[in-house]
Amino acid sequence: MMSRSAALPWLAVGLASVGNLVLATVVSLLGIPLYFDSIGTMAVALHFGFAPGIATALVTHVLLAATGRVLFPFVCCSILTVLIVTLMKRRFLSGGYVGYLWMGVLAGIANGLGGSVLAYYLFSGVTEVHAIDRLVMGFLITGQEMLTAVFWAGMVTNLMDKLLSALVVFLMRTPVTRLIDHPASSGELVE
């Protein structure tokens, strides 16, 4: 049987993946050109490390692809996010919100570039599953070439999305840390 401390990261993977699915589904149904599929991934990578972060990215994208919210190849973007979070964790995220904002900027740039490359080369710039397609079309209407439209749509949406995600993770860090360090004992029997 797995101990509570060994099971906690994997429980977090499951909860974060479902949370990512719910948030991504809500913004998708509302037609908002954001993703909100990486808040849980960032939080798990921050608190539990690289492997649980990657597991969260994979499970999240399997769920999102199965529900038609995201195309599975975009899991590469979430893997980039996990890499950025784990590389920044010790050195830059121990202080205040500034490190988290930089994490959001770097993840936004990485996802904007990576997602634009995937969207352009795998899907000709239009995924047909996400509200970002309307933003791409908006750039096309202004006379931009498809590559430019995909790039700017991806950069704008990813910078906004990852900055907001990093801010949420920053605001959640203390309660999550307390929960991890001192899990509620209400489920334990005391004799």
N, C-alpha and C positions, 0 to 999 in steps of 0.2 A: 504494500500500500504506500502511496506517495504521501510524504509529509506535507503539512499545510504550507510551509515556506517553499517547498519545491513545486507545489501545485499553483501557488499564487500567480506566477508569471503567465501560466497557461490559462488560468481563469481570466486574467486581465486581457489576454489575446482575444478570447471569446467575447467578453463584454465590450471591448473596444471595437472589435469588428462589427458587432451588431449595432453599436452606437454610430459607427461610421456609415453603415448601411442606412440607418434611419435618417441621419442628417443629410446624406447625399440624396436620398429619396425625396425628402421634403423640398430641398432646393430644386431638384429636378421637376417635381410636380408643380412647383410655383413658377418654373421657367426662368429661374435666376441663373445667370451664367457664372456660377461659382461651383465648387465641387464639394467642400466640407467632408471629404472622404479621408482626411489625413489627421484630424484632431486626435482621434484615438491612437493612430499609428505613431504620431509624435510623442504622445504621452507614454505609451508603452516603451518605445525606444529610449526615452529619457529615464524612466524609472526602472526598467528591467534589462535594457541592453539591446544589442544588435540582433541576436537570434529571435527573441520574442517580437521585436519590431518588424523583422522580415516576415515572420509568421502572421502578424497582424495585417501587413500589407497584402500578403497572398490571400488570406481568408477573406479580407474585405473585398478584394477584386474578384474572387470567385463568386461571392454573394452578389456583388454589383453586376457582374456579367450575366449571372443566372437570372437576375431580375430585369435585364435589359437597360440598366442605368449607365453603364460604362463598358467600353470594349476592353477585353482582358489585356491586350498589349500595353495599356497605359499603367499596368502594375509597375512597369519600369520607372515611372515617375515617383511612385510611392517608395520604391527601393532607394532611389536617389535621396528622398527625404529622410529615410531611416539612416542612410550613410551620413548625411549632413548632421542630423541630430546627435548621432553617436560620436562623431568626430568633434563636435562642439561642446559636448556634455561637460567634460571636466574643466576645460579652460575658460569657456565663455558663458556658461549658463549658471554659474554658481553665484553670480551677483544679482543685479536687479533686472528690470524688464529690457534694458538695452541689448543684452546678449540674446534675448528671445526675439527681439525685433530683427536683429541681424540674422538670426536663424531663419526667420520668416522670409527675409529678403533673399538670402542665399537659396533657400528651398524654392522660393518663387521663381528666381532666375533659372535654376536647374530644371524645374518642372516646366517652365515656359519654353525653354530651349528644347528639352527632351520631348515634351508633348507636341510641340510644333513639328519637330522632325518626324515623329510617329504619325501625326495627323496628315502631314503633307505626303509622305512617301508611302504609307500603308493605305490611306483612305482618300487620297487626292484632295485633302484639305477639309473635307466635309464628312463628319462621322455619322450623321443622321440619327444620333442618339442623345445629343446634349445641346443645351441652350447656347453654348458657345458658337454653334453653327450660325445662329442669327447674327452674332457679332462679326463673324468672318464675312457674312454676306453684307453687312453694313460697311465694312472696309472695302469690299469689292465694289459696292455702289459708288463709293467716292473715287473710284478709278484706280485702286491699288491692284497690283498683280496678286494672284492667288498666294504665292509664297509669302509676300509681304503681309497680306491680310491674315493669314494663318499665324505668322510670327507675332504680329501685334496683338491679335486677339488672345493668343496663348500667353503672351507676356503680361498683358493688363489683367486678365482674369486670374492667372496664377500668382502674381504679386499680391493682389487683393486677398485672394483666398488663403495663401500661406501666411501673410501678415496677420490676418484675423485668426487663423488657426494657432499661430505661435502665441498670440495674445491670450487666447482661451487657455492654452496649455500653461502659460505663465500664471494666470489667475487660479488654475486648478492645482498648481504644484504643491502648495502647502497642505490643502485638505487631502490630496492623494498620498502625499508622503506620510501624513499622520495615520491614514487608513492602512497603509502598508506596514508602518512601524508598530502600530498598536491596533490590530484588527479588533472589531467589536467582539466582546466576549458574551454577547447575549445568546449566541447559539451554543455556548459551551455549558455543560452541566457542572455545577460546583457541588461537591459533597462535603 
